[in-house]
Structures are given as C-alpha cells and as structure tokens.
Amino acid sequence: MDADRGAGTVTSTDVTDVLVVGAGPTGLVLACDLARRGIAVRIVDRSPAPPRTSRAKGPNPRSLEILDDLGVAEAVLAAGSAPLPMLKYRDRAPVARADPWAGSAPSPDAAYDRAWLVAQWRLEEILRARLAGYGVRVELGRKVVGLTQSPDAPAEAGAGAEDGPEADADADADAEASRVVVTFAEDRRGEEAVLRARYVVGCDGAHSSVRKLLGIGFEGTTREDQVMVCGDVELAEDALDRGLWHQWFDEDGAVMLCPIPGTRTGWWFQAGPERDGRGRPLAPTADGFRRLLAHHTGLPGQALTRAELLSTYRVNVRMADRFRAGRVFLAGDAAHVHAIAGGLGMNTGIQDAFNLGWKLGEVLAGRADPGLLDTYEEERLPVAARTLDLTSERLRATLEAIRRPGGGLDSAITADTTGLGVGYRWSSLAADRTHLDARTHPDARTHPNAVTHPTGAPLTADEGPQAGDRAPDAPCTEAATGAGTRLHRVFAGPRTTVLGFGSGSAAVLDEVAATYGGTGVRTCRVYAADEDRAGEQSQEQSQEQGEEQSADRREGRTGAEAGPPGCAVIDAEGHAAAAYGTGASARADASVGGTASGARTGTIVVVRPDHHVGLRVPADDARSVREYLRRLHGTGHSAARPPEQSSERSPDRFPDMVDAVRKG
C-alpha cells in the first residue's frame, strides 16, 4: 500500500477491498482492525489536514479494552490521565466536591474500571501512527460526492468456479458489478477522482456525505434551547488547580474547565453561551470566553491567554433508519448522535467499528458467508437506540442536578456509561438461546436473584456470561512459561478464541486446532490450579507455544502476524472459572476423574473476535461448536468459501427488537 496518497490523485482504475470515509476515532479503529487482518483498506477524510476536535474527552472502559486489543492502550494511557475529582461552585464560591470513581477499582473480570481523559486529537494521532505501521495512511482532502452500486450485484466468482477463459471473463464482469464506485470532488488540478471498493463504510460524522448520498433518513430532534460553546483554551499558570475539574453552575449560566492531559496550561472550556438582546446564543469567540470566565469564576479575563477549536454544540438526538445499504455501511456519528451526557458518542462509534471489522474481514477472506454482515445492523442498531435513550436520560438528570447548589456533571456518570454491560443476547449470533426463555418470563425482571442487564436481559450472578454477553477478563498464567497474562490478552488479535474448561474439553480443542489452526481461530485450554496437565499437551509443544507467545508479547505482535493458534493458561486463583461459571463443572470433573466410567466433563466457550461470547456449551457438545465455527469461519482448512455476494436486510425486521432493548 502507498505510504501517503494524501497529495495524489485517485484514478478510475484504483480498487480496494474497503474504503473507510472519515478519519475520526471510529474510522481509524475500523481501518486498524482491517489492516491487521491483511485486508486492503483505504481511509479518506475531507479535511485538508488531520481533524482536531475536543468534544470527546476520552475512551470509556469498554473502548479501552478495544484499544488494548489493537495494541495502543499503553500509548493512550500514557498520553492521558485518570478522570479528575470535580469541584463545583455557586456564585464563585466552592460548594461541593465529588469523585464519581472513588469507589471503583479494577477487578479480575475488568482491567479498566473508569474512563480515561485524553484529547481526541491525541487519540487520533496514536491511531494514525498504528495504522501507518501497517502501511496505510489517511488520504486527506478527499470529499465523497458520489456513490454508485449495482442494485442486484451478482455473486463474485471464487473457489469452485468453472475454469477457462469464458469463466474468467464472467468472473471479472461479476466482480466489477459487485463493487461500489466512489466519486470524489475535483482535486486542486481540477481532476475528478474515482475509486472502486468492494465495501464502503461511512464514518464521516453527523453530517455524513455517505449517509446523504444513500438517501438514508436521520430522524430525531435538535434542541435549540440546549446550547453550549466549547473550545480548547490556555490559562495563565497557577490560575486554577490542575488536579480538579472545575464546574461553575449559576442561575444565569455555567462554565466548566477541565485540564487537558499532556499540556502545561491547556484546558477544555465548556460554557453556556453569551446571548444577544433577544436571547439568541452568540457564536463563540476568544473575547466572549474571557467575559464568561470573568463573570462566572471571578478570574480576570486576561487569565485566558488563548482560545482555539471554538464551536457551538446543540443537543442532537438522531439515528439513521438503517446502518446498511447494499455494500455500504454507516458507523459512529454517521449512524447515530447522542446527547453529550455520559460521554458515549465517540465510544459507541469505536464499538461499532470493532463489531463490523471482524465481520468484514471474515467475509472478504472468503471464510464466512456474506450473511454474517447482516448481523452488524442486527446488533448495533438496537444498542444505538438504547444509547440514545440512556444519554438523554443522563442529560435530564444532570440538568436537574445543576439547578441545585452542589449539583454537577457527576450526575451523568453511571455503571451503564462504562460500556462493559453492553451485549447482544438477542442476536442470531448468540447461539445459546436458552436466555430468551428467561427474558420473556413474566417474573424475569422482579426475580430477587436477578440483575438487570443493560440490554434488558436478566443476568443471574452465578450463571456466568450467556451467548451475546461481553466475555469477561481474568488474570492467569501461561502454562508453558509461568508468565502472567490475562484472558483478554489471549483473545487479542483478529481471531475467534475457543476456551476449554475441564479435561473433557481436550478433544474438542484438538479438533478445532486441526480444522482451523492458522485460519482465524485459536484454542486455549484453561487449567485449574490443581488440575493434572499431563497427557493433554506434550512438554515440547507447551514449551514451543510458550516461547512464541512470549516473543509475540515482547515484539508487540497481535492479529494475523501473531502465533501460535493454540495456548494453555493456568487459572491459578480461580478467577476465570468464577467469571465463566465453570466452577461446578471443574469440581464435577475432579470428582469423576477416577471412576470406572471414565466420564470427563467440561465447558467450551467460543469468544468472538470482538470479545463477546458466541457459544457456551458442555464439552461433549462438539457438534454445536462445529456448526458455530462453520458459520463464522467456514470449513477451515478443508475448503475455501466462495467470495461473498452483497445482501441487504430490511430494517423492518428490527422494530420489536429495538423497542425491547430501549425499554430495558
């Protein structure tokens, strides 16, 4: 791939697998995920220079897990800071202090317990650098002005097609018809650029050109009475304590100042706008910011020495009618915009990208049926609908809180805003459907031992994750080397992971490794601390795998370039068994190990590449494992699936599902 095509011209002969439109966090995460899979991806942005914006203050815990999987979490943590305690003022006097994260701490099943403060432009810099490591750079100054795709794109020729010149000619014609033709605005030389892509993903924000060209509706509301002015400012040194997020809420307006990590004098500035004589909000200016600062805080206006990236924010709550039209998808703000409360806008987009990336990768590799792409909208549209409701409710709670002295932005923060509870139990990829009976049971929501899942499905504390739920993390050690690791590190990279608990899982893991080793599936045997490991893996194999894992970790390899396809870990403290609800199975396994019947038990958990449980079954149900993996990854080494044909699912399938999730 070209190192930098930002100043070049795209020609009518250019073809790529995926074109990502928009180089914000959503587009960059998607491009990184595709690039590490070996997918030919290009990413464009209409801005002539890398976009800079400061509305998003950083990733939440679920997004940090995704960034960890992409290999950039350490850089993000180093560039930012933990969220700060909030100091709240009334009439210039401090009246209350709050630390919404004071009672939280990392847990065995979640290494990240809180959001992280980092400037959005800095996060984008880190992601662009990661993407450049794969040989892909953002192509700037590319405005999409046209999209054309065949309404009935035929199947592309693939494995099993007839040989011969005529077949080759037909294949070329079919492939051409199965691509999206993308037209860009004229470049500086007045030349119109055209590119062909097998898929296009619009990550180009609330005013998405891609969405508009598709004619997809973006229904919702804009609250003209809920307006805020924003910007990055610099304050004189020692003007305010940089260890606090300062919030002045008065009857006639508000000012909020949060230190920008990695800077000495930089602050995020948010405020109610100045208004003219008729009560209409005025556009933000540096002098206006100085007047607001002096009025609400008592600091001299001259303490604000610089202001940039000024913008006006109006509360928008909108969602696209659908997230897909043929071979074109929408993600992030192009698909949904939320109230700012809870900080879920950027984070929901990052999670859209992580859901879509692996599905595009499997289909483009010819392993999965194109129908897998239908599950992107099936899973993410209800989540977006639920997020719209959640953020709107958090905004209402915050606006109510700040009417009283001592109220502040801590009212927007709840367990729901971490993103760790979002799952897809309703999805057709959630192979264990027993949870549906519980969800529709009339007593499900009032059962004393039930915990309401953010998606609306009840989750009892001792059952472990069900199909569709986020796969829990757990600390463990590598069986071969004794080095500390975590299950999420085992999951990292563009592969499905098959976890085996209990000695009865060995046969299934062996079969999976033989069928799929090196083709997008890894196996991992999870041993209890006191479990006999003899006979299930030779010492030579264990040592070889351990050395490869350690090398991958040292050299930062993740994804398609990392190995091996199988591993073994020791659940030394029992956290994995507790998180996955396999403790009873392990005890039963130990109790029958020496019986005459030779019975052995265990549990198989299939974890999707996006860290969600796809299947959880007893170890003797090898058939279910085979069928599930076949849907995601084809038949393994034995055959290659013919490349995909585009399909489009009607949005009419989703209203009941969306309503159920929103009411959850």
Backbone hydrogen bonds, N-H to C=O, Kabsch-Sander energy under -0.5 kcal/mol:
donor,donor_aa,acceptor,acceptor_aa,energy
8,G,5,R,-1.4
14,D,11,T,-1.4
16,T,196,R,-2.1
17,D,40,A,-1.0
18,V,40,A,-2.1
19,L,199,Y,-2.3
20,V,18,V,-0.6
20,V,42,R,-3.3
21,V,19,L,-0.6
21,V,201,V,-2.8
22,G,20,V,-0.7
22,G,44,V,-3.4
28,L,24,G,-2.6
29,V,25,P,-2.4
30,L,26,T,-2.1
31,A,27,G,-2.5
32,C,28,L,-2.6
33,D,29,V,-2.4
34,L,30,L,-2.4
35,A,31,A,-2.7
36,R,32,C,-2.1
37,R,33,D,-0.5
37,R,34,L,-0.9
38,G,35,A,-1.7
39,I,34,L,-2.1
41,V,39,I,-0.9
42,R,18,V,-2.2
44,V,20,V,-2.5
45,D,139,E,-2.1
62,R,418,T,-2.0
64,L,60,N,-2.4
65,E,61,P,-1.7
66,I,62,R,-1.6
67,L,63,S,-2.7
68,D,64,L,-2.2
69,D,65,E,-2.0
70,L,66,I,-1.8
71,G,68,D,-1.2
72,V,67,L,-2.6
73,A,67,L,-0.8
76,V,72,V,-2.2
77,L,73,A,-3.0
78,A,74,E,-2.2
79,A,75,A,-1.7
80,G,76,V,-0.9
80,G,77,L,-0.6
81,S,117,L,-2.1
86,M,98,A,-3.7
87,L,245,W,-2.2
88,K,86,M,-0.6
88,K,96,A,-3.1
89,Y,247,Q,-2.8
90,R,93,A,-2.6
93,A,90,R,-1.9
95,V,88,K,-3.2
96,A,88,K,-1.6
98,A,86,M,-2.6
102,A,99,D,-2.0
104,S,101,W,-1.6
107,S,110,A,-2.5
110,A,107,S,-1.4
113,D,111,A,-0.6
116,W,59,P,-2.2
117,L,81,S,-2.7
118,V,57,K,-2.2
118,V,116,W,-0.6
120,Q,56,A,-0.7
121,W,53,T,-0.7
123,L,119,A,-2.3
124,E,120,Q,-2.4
125,E,121,W,-1.7
126,I,122,R,-2.1
127,L,123,L,-2.2
128,R,124,E,-2.7
129,A,125,E,-2.2
130,R,126,I,-2.0
131,L,127,L,-2.5
132,A,128,R,-2.5
133,G,129,A,-1.3
134,Y,131,L,-1.6
135,G,132,A,-1.9
136,V,131,L,-1.7
139,E,43,I,-2.8
140,L,138,V,-0.8
141,G,45,D,-0.6
141,G,47,S,-2.4
142,R,45,D,-2.4
143,K,141,G,-0.7
144,V,142,R,-0.6
145,V,183,T,-3.0
146,G,183,T,-1.6
148,T,181,V,-2.1
150,S,177,A,-0.7
150,S,179,R,-0.5
153,A,150,S,-0.9
156,E,644,E,-1.0
161,A,158,G,-2.0
168,D,164,G,-2.2
169,A,165,P,-2.4
170,D,166,E,-2.5
171,A,167,A,-2.5
172,D,168,D,-2.3
173,A,169,A,-2.2
174,D,170,D,-2.8
175,A,171,A,-2.8
176,E,172,D,-2.1
177,A,173,A,-2.0
178,S,174,D,-1.2
179,R,176,E,-1.2
180,V,197,A,-3.9
181,V,148,T,-3.3
181,V,179,R,-0.5
182,V,180,V,-0.7
182,V,195,L,-3.6
183,T,146,G,-2.7
184,F,193,A,-2.9
185,A,143,K,-2.5
187,D,191,E,-2.2
190,G,187,D,-2.2
193,A,184,F,-0.6
194,V,10,V,-0.6
195,L,182,V,-2.6
196,R,14,D,-2.4
197,A,180,V,-2.4
198,R,16,T,-1.7
199,Y,17,D,-1.8
200,V,327,R,-2.2
201,V,19,L,-2.5
202,G,329,F,-3.4
203,C,21,V,-3.1
203,C,201,V,-0.8
208,S,205,G,-1.7
212,K,208,S,-1.7
213,L,209,S,-2.6
214,L,210,V,-1.7
215,G,211,R,-0.7
215,G,212,K,-0.8
216,I,211,R,-1.9
219,E,319,M,-0.9
221,T,317,V,-1.9
223,R,315,V,-2.9
224,E,222,T,-1.0
226,Q,223,R,-1.2
227,V,225,D,-0.7
228,M,313,Y,-2.5
229,V,271,A,-2.8
230,C,311,S,-2.8
231,G,269,F,-1.6
232,D,308,E,-2.5
233,V,267,W,-2.8
234,E,306,R,-2.2
235,L,265,T,-2.0
236,A,303,A,-2.1
239,A,236,A,-1.9
244,L,241,D,-1.2
245,W,85,P,-2.6
246,H,244,L,-0.7
246,H,257,L,-2.2
247,Q,87,L,-2.5
248,W,255,V,-3.2
249,F,89,Y,-1.7
249,F,247,Q,-0.6
250,D,248,W,-0.6
250,D,253,G,-2.9
253,G,250,D,-1.3
255,V,248,W,-2.0
256,M,270,Q,-3.3
257,L,246,H,-2.7
258,C,268,W,-1.8
260,I,266,G,-2.4
263,T,260,I,-1.4
267,W,233,V,-2.8
268,W,258,C,-3.5
269,F,231,G,-3.0
269,F,267,W,-0.5
270,Q,256,M,-2.2
270,Q,268,W,-0.5
271,A,229,V,-2.0
272,G,254,A,-2.0
276,D,280,R,-2.5
279,G,276,D,-2.1
282,L,274,E,-3.2
289,F,285,T,-2.3
290,R,286,A,-1.9
291,R,287,D,-2.2
292,L,288,G,-2.4
293,L,289,F,-2.6
294,A,290,R,-2.4
295,H,291,R,-2.5
296,H,292,L,-2.3
297,T,293,L,-2.4
298,G,293,L,-0.7
298,G,294,A,-1.0
299,L,293,L,-0.6
303,A,300,P,-2.3
304,L,301,G,-1.7
305,T,234,E,-2.2
305,T,303,A,-0.9
306,R,234,E,-1.1
308,E,232,D,-2.8
311,S,230,C,-2.1
313,Y,228,M,-4.0
314,R,312,T,-0.5
315,V,223,R,-0.7
315,V,226,Q,-1.8
316,N,314,R,-0.5
317,V,221,T,-2.6
318,R,337,V,-1.6
319,M,219,E,-2.1
320,A,335,A,-3.1
321,D,217,G,-1.8
325,A,328,V,-2.9
328,V,325,A,-1.6
329,F,200,V,-2.6
330,L,323,F,-2.2
331,A,202,G,-2.3
334,A,331,A,-1.2
335,A,332,G,-2.2
336,H,332,G,-1.7
337,V,318,R,-2.5
343,G,340,I,-2.0
348,T,344,L,-2.5
349,G,345,G,-1.6
350,I,346,M,-2.3
351,Q,347,N,-2.0
352,D,348,T,-1.8
353,A,349,G,-2.3
354,F,350,I,-1.9
355,N,351,Q,-1.5
356,L,352,D,-2.2
357,G,353,A,-2.6
358,W,354,F,-0.7
359,K,355,N,-0.6
360,L,356,L,-2.4
361,G,357,G,-2.2
362,E,358,W,-2.2
363,V,359,K,-2.1
364,L,360,L,-2.8
365,A,361,G,-1.7
366,G,363,V,-1.4
367,R,362,E,-1.9
368,A,362,E,-1.6
369,D,631,R,-0.6
372,L,369,D,-2.4
373,L,370,P,-1.8
374,D,371,G,-1.3
375,T,372,L,-1.3
376,Y,373,L,-1.3
377,E,373,L,-0.6
378,E,374,D,-1.7
379,E,375,T,-2.0
380,R,376,Y,-2.9
381,L,377,E,-1.9
383,V,379,E,-0.9
384,A,380,R,-2.6
385,A,381,L,-2.2
386,R,382,P,-2.4
387,T,383,V,-2.4
388,L,384,A,-2.4
389,D,385,A,-1.7
390,L,386,R,-2.6
391,T,387,T,-2.9
392,S,388,L,-1.8
393,E,389,D,-2.2
394,R,390,L,-2.4
395,L,391,T,-2.2
396,R,392,S,-2.1
397,A,393,E,-2.2
398,T,394,R,-2.2
399,L,395,L,-2.8
400,E,396,R,-2.0
401,A,397,A,-2.1
402,I,398,T,-2.4
403,R,400,E,-0.8
404,R,401,A,-1.6
407,G,404,R,-2.2
411,S,408,G,-1.6
412,A,409,L,-1.8
413,I,410,D,-1.2
414,T,412,A,-0.6
417,T,414,T,-1.2
418,T,415,A,-1.3
419,G,416,D,-1.0
422,V,419,G,-1.0
424,Y,468,G,-2.4
427,S,424,Y,-1.8
430,A,427,S,-1.4
431,A,429,L,-1.4
431,A,614,G,-2.2
433,R,431,A,-1.1
435,H,432,D,-0.6
436,L,433,R,-1.7
437,D,434,T,-0.9
438,A,434,T,-0.9
439,R,435,H,-2.3
440,T,436,L,-1.8
441,H,437,D,-0.7
441,H,438,A,-0.5
444,A,441,H,-2.1
446,T,443,D,-0.9
447,H,443,D,-1.0
450,A,447,H,-1.8
451,V,459,L,-1.2
453,H,457,A,-1.4
456,G,453,H,-2.7
459,L,451,V,-2.6
461,A,449,N,-0.8
463,E,460,T,-1.3
468,G,613,V,-3.4
469,D,466,Q,-2.4
471,A,611,H,-3.3
473,D,109,D,-2.0
476,C,485,T,-2.4
477,T,570,I,-1.8
478,E,483,A,-2.9
479,A,568,A,-2.5
482,G,478,E,-2.5
485,T,476,C,-2.8
487,L,474,A,-1.9
489,R,486,R,-0.6
490,V,486,R,-1.6
491,F,487,L,-2.3
492,A,488,H,-1.0
495,R,493,G,-2.5
496,T,520,G,-2.6
497,T,607,V,-2.7
498,V,522,R,-2.5
499,L,497,T,-0.7
499,L,605,V,-3.1
500,G,524,C,-2.5
501,F,603,T,-3.0
502,G,526,V,-0.7
504,G,601,T,-2.4
505,S,502,G,-2.0
506,A,503,S,-1.4
509,L,505,S,-2.3
510,D,506,A,-2.5
511,E,507,A,-2.1
512,V,508,V,-2.6
513,A,509,L,-2.6
514,A,510,D,-2.2
515,T,511,E,-1.9
516,Y,512,V,-3.3
517,G,513,A,-1.7
518,G,521,V,-0.6
519,T,516,Y,-3.0
521,V,516,Y,-0.8
522,R,496,T,-2.8
523,T,565,P,-2.2
524,C,498,V,-2.5
525,R,567,C,-2.1
526,V,500,G,-2.9
526,V,524,C,-0.5
527,Y,525,R,-0.7
527,Y,569,V,-2.9
529,A,571,D,-0.8
531,E,528,A,-1.7
536,E,533,R,-0.9
537,Q,533,R,-0.6
542,S,538,S,-2.7
543,Q,539,Q,-2.8
544,E,540,E,-2.4
545,Q,541,Q,-2.7
546,G,542,S,-2.5
547,E,543,Q,-2.4
548,E,544,E,-2.0
549,Q,545,Q,-2.7
550,S,546,G,-2.4
551,A,547,E,-2.2
552,D,548,E,-2.5
553,R,549,Q,-2.4
554,R,550,S,-2.5
555,E,551,A,-2.4
556,G,552,D,-0.7
556,G,553,R,-0.6
557,R,552,D,-1.9
560,A,36,R,-1.0
561,E,558,T,-0.8
562,A,559,G,-1.8
567,C,523,T,-1.7
569,V,525,R,-2.6
570,I,477,T,-3.0
571,D,527,Y,-3.9
571,D,569,V,-0.5
572,A,570,I,-1.8
574,G,571,D,-1.3
578,A,574,G,-2.0
579,A,575,H,-2.7
580,Y,576,A,-2.3
581,G,577,A,-0.5
581,G,578,A,-0.7
582,T,577,A,-2.1
583,G,577,A,-0.8
586,A,582,T,-2.3
587,R,583,G,-2.2
588,A,584,A,-2.3
589,D,585,S,-2.4
590,A,586,A,-2.1
591,S,587,R,-2.0
592,V,588,A,-1.5
593,G,589,D,-0.6
593,G,590,A,-0.5
595,T,592,V,-1.7
598,G,595,T,-1.0
603,T,501,F,-2.4
604,I,617,V,-3.0
605,V,499,L,-2.2
606,V,615,L,-2.8
607,V,497,T,-3.5
607,V,605,V,-0.6
608,R,606,V,-0.6
608,R,612,H,-3.1
611,H,608,R,-1.9
613,V,469,D,-3.0
614,G,606,V,-3.4
615,L,606,V,-1.3
617,V,604,I,-2.3
619,A,602,G,-2.3
621,D,618,P,-2.1
622,A,620,D,-0.9
625,V,621,D,-1.2
626,R,622,A,-2.6
627,E,623,R,-2.6
628,Y,624,S,-2.3
629,L,625,V,-2.5
630,R,626,R,-2.3
631,R,627,E,-1.4
632,L,628,Y,-1.6
633,H,629,L,-3.4
634,G,630,R,-1.6
636,G,633,H,-1.0
637,H,515,T,-2.4
638,S,635,T,-1.0
639,A,636,G,-0.7
641,R,366,G,-1.0
653,R,650,S,-1.4
654,F,651,P,-1.8
658,V,654,F,-2.9
659,D,655,P,-2.7
660,A,656,D,-2.3
661,V,657,M,-2.2
662,R,658,V,-2.7
663,K,659,D,-2.0
664,G,660,A,-0.5
664,G,661,V,-0.9
